[in-house]
């Protein structure tokens, strides 16, 4: 921030990305639907540090800020520590290659809990929109696709998409077990002429463990951003499979 201020006189709006961690999703069950004005959890939380810096540093300045709070972002990316699409795509592809059913690797209650995603393209459009609106200055907004789903409903459809059977829940640590499939993936890269990407950057297994381990509802209230004028919503199931199609098109998964 200080570097930009020192080198440019055209700074107008700062967009800070936060997430459901603001509400304590990483700590366990929390109040849902989470609203932008909910009280903070017991610190530390680096989102709080960033937000407090912005609020304090902006006072008396000509520029303003807006804060967006997406949840699990689904999009096409490699080497991203929070890319759930690649976790799902690589896990399913390896399961298929090994002739295994697609087993949900998380907790049983997580299989049944309500979950939300934020499509990367939707987040991009929302970011542009809030950046250009005067009335969104100094405001905080949750932003998700606007719908909810349960893994127990989506998982069989995911298995069908990859043309494999859906298996029962088998709670495992992706972080511990999936690195052991490095050679399997290497053979798949050659077999299916996939993009040559280091296996360590293909999927963020710890993030997968976190998402599949949330055995409680994760719901953000998105009323506020709609009241301010951004009404776009997306069908999570439809968009997730569109992302999978793009991953295949880019030869990131077979």
Residue pairs with C-beta under 8 A, 6 or more apart in sequence:
1 14
1 53
1 54
1 57
4 11
5 11
5 61
11 62
11 63
12 62
12 63
12 64
13 63
13 64
13 65
13 66
13 131
13 132
13 137
14 54
14 58
14 63
14 64
14 65
14 66
15 65
15 66
15 67
15 68
15 127
15 130
15 131
16 50
16 51
16 54
16 65
16 66
16 67
16 68
17 68
17 70
18 47
18 50
18 51
18 67
18 68
18 69
19 25
19 47
19 69
19 70
19 71
20 34
20 69
20 71
20 218
20 220
21 45
21 47
22 40
22 45
22 47
22 48
22 69
23 30
23 31
23 34
23 38
23 41
23 220
24 30
24 41
25 71
25 214
25 218
26 210
27 41
28 216
29 216
29 217
30 41
30 216
31 38
32 114
32 217
32 218
32 219
32 220
33 219
33 220
33 221
34 142
34 219
34 220
34 221
35 142
35 221
35 224
36 69
36 140
36 141
36 142
36 221
36 224
40 48
51 67
54 65
54 67
55 65
58 64
58 65
58 138
64 137
64 138
65 137
65 138
66 130
66 131
66 136
66 137
66 138
66 139
66 140
66 141
67 139
67 140
67 141
68 123
68 126
68 127
68 130
68 140
68 141
68 143
69 140
69 141
69 142
69 143
69 220
70 118
70 123
70 142
70 143
70 144
71 116
71 117
71 118
71 144
71 218
71 220
72 82
72 84
72 115
72 116
72 117
72 118
72 211
73 82
73 83
73 84
73 117
73 118
73 119
73 120
73 123
74 84
74 85
74 117
74 118
74 119
74 120
74 236
74 239
74 240
74 243
75 83
75 85
75 119
75 120
75 121
75 243
76 85
76 120
76 243
76 246
76 247
76 250
76 252
77 83
77 85
77 86
77 120
78 86
78 195
78 197
78 201
78 202
78 252
79 197
79 201
80 86
80 204
81 204
81 206
81 207
82 204
82 207
83 203
83 204
83 207
84 117
84 207
84 208
84 211
85 240
85 243
85 244
85 247
86 202
86 203
86 204
86 247
86 252
86 253
87 174
87 203
87 204
87 205
87 207
87 208
87 211
88 158
88 208
88 240
88 244
89 203
89 244
89 247
89 252
89 253
90 178
90 185
90 202
90 203
90 253
91 102
91 105
91 174
91 178
91 203
91 208
92 102
92 158
92 159
92 161
92 162
92 164
93 162
93 188
93 253
93 254
94 178
94 181
94 184
94 185
94 188
95 101
95 102
95 103
95 162
95 164
96 102
96 162
96 163
96 164
97 184
97 188
97 254
98 184
100 164
100 167
101 159
101 164
101 165
101 166
101 167
102 155
102 158
102 159
102 162
102 164
102 165
102 166
102 167
103 167
103 168
103 169
103 170
104 111
104 151
104 155
104 167
104 168
104 169
104 170
104 212
105 170
105 171
105 172
105 174
105 208
105 209
105 212
106 151
106 169
106 171
106 209
106 211
106 212
106 213
106 215
107 171
107 212
107 213
107 215
108 169
108 171
108 215
109 215
109 216
110 151
110 212
110 213
110 214
110 215
111 150
111 151
111 152
111 155
111 169
112 150
112 151
112 152
113 150
113 151
113 214
113 215
113 216
113 217
113 218
114 148
114 149
114 150
114 217
114 218
114 219
115 148
115 149
115 150
115 151
115 211
115 214
115 218
116 144
116 145
116 147
116 148
116 149
116 218
116 219
116 220
116 236
117 144
117 145
117 149
117 236
117 239
117 240
118 143
118 144
118 145
119 145
119 234
119 236
119 239
119 243
122 143
122 145
122 232
122 234
123 143
125 232
126 141
126 143
126 225
126 230
126 232
129 136
129 229
129 230
130 136
130 139
130 141
130 225
130 230
133 228
133 229
135 228
135 229
136 228
139 224
139 228
141 222
141 224
141 225
141 228
141 230
142 220
142 221
142 222
142 224
142 225
143 222
143 225
143 230
144 220
144 222
145 233
145 234
145 235
145 236
145 239
146 222
146 233
146 234
147 233
147 234
147 235
147 236
148 219
149 236
149 237
151 212
154 237
154 240
155 166
156 166
157 237
158 166
159 165
159 166
159 167
160 166
161 241
161 244
173 209
174 205
174 206
174 208
174 209
174 212
175 205
175 206
175 208
175 209
178 203
178 205
179 199
179 200
179 205
182 199
185 199
185 202
186 199
188 194
188 254
189 195
189 196
189 197
191 254
192 251
192 254
193 251
194 251
194 252
194 253
194 254
195 250
195 251
195 252
197 252
202 252
244 253
247 253
248 254
